[in-house]
Amino acid sequence: MTIKHNQEKIDFNQLNRQINPYFSLLLKQLLPSGELENHEYVALNPTRHDQHPGSFRINIFTGKWADFATGDKGGDLVSLWAYVRGMSQTDAARALQAIVGGA
């Protein structure tokens, strides 16, 4: 998927390939209190008053994530970044590009 915004195209598939090597580090930066359980990163959901870890999970192999308590979900780190930071996916993509330096 490519989105054109302010004359700059963002190729989300390419971006996901670029950030993939940094996935664990970025996840830890975004959700520092989380812990790895098998192939899932389990954390408190900072977008709501979440008191017990367990319902907010991110698959570290696929990037798919969900909060099973609210039904919120997504398919990659860009959508997770946007969700947690309360921004558009385009802004989240730009933020992640800035962090990884266009790796």
N, C-alpha and C positions, 0 to 999 in steps of 0.2 A: 504494500500500500504506500502510495506517495501522496503527500499533502502539500499543496502550494500555498504559502502564506507570506505576504509581503515580498513576493517575487523569489523567495527562497524555497526550494523543494526539500522536504524531509522524507527520506526513504526509510520507513520504519523497519522494514526487513533488514536493510543494511545496518541500521543503527543497532538493532538487536544482535546482529552478528558481531559488531564492534564492541558492544558492552558485555557480551557473553563471558569473556575471560575475567572480567571484573565483577561478575554477578554477585558472588559471595561478599566481596568487600562493600559493594554498593548496598546490598541488602542489610548488612551490619550497620552501615551509615544511616540508612533510612529507618531501621527498626532495631536500635542497639540492644534492647532488652530481650530480643528473641533468642531462641535456642534451636539447635538442629535435633530433630527426631527422625531417624531413618533418612528418608529422602525429602523431608519437609522441614521448612523453617517455621517455627511456631512462635508467635509473638502476641502481645496485647495490641488491640486495634486502637491507634491513637486518635481516630476520628470519632470515637464514642467513649462512653464511660465503661471501659472494659476492665474488669478486675481480676479475671482468671484466664490465663492463656489456655488455648485449646481450640477455639472456634475460628481463629484467624490463622490461616496456613498458606504457605507458598511452596510449591513444588520446585526444588532446586534444579531439577533436570529440564523441566518443560517451561518454567516461568509462570505457569498458571497459578492463580491465587484466588482465595475465597474467604469470606467471613460467613461461616455457616449460621451464625446467629442473626445476621441481617439479610443474607442473600446477595450481598455485594460480591462481585467477582470480576476477574479479568484474565487476559491471556499472556501477559508479558510484563517485564520490569517497567516499561514505559507507562503502561496503564496503572500499575501499582504505585509508581512514583507520583503520577497525576492524582490518584485517589488519596493517598496519604497526605500529600502536600496541598491538596485542594486547588489544583490548577488544571488547565487544559492539557490534553495529551501533547499538543504542539509545544506548549511551554515546557512540559516535562521532558520532551525529546531534546529541546534546546539546552535545558539544564544538564541533562546527562551527557550531551555532546561536549559541553563546556568542562564537565568533570573529567571525562576520559580523554579530552584533548583531541578529539577526532582520530583516535587510535586506529 
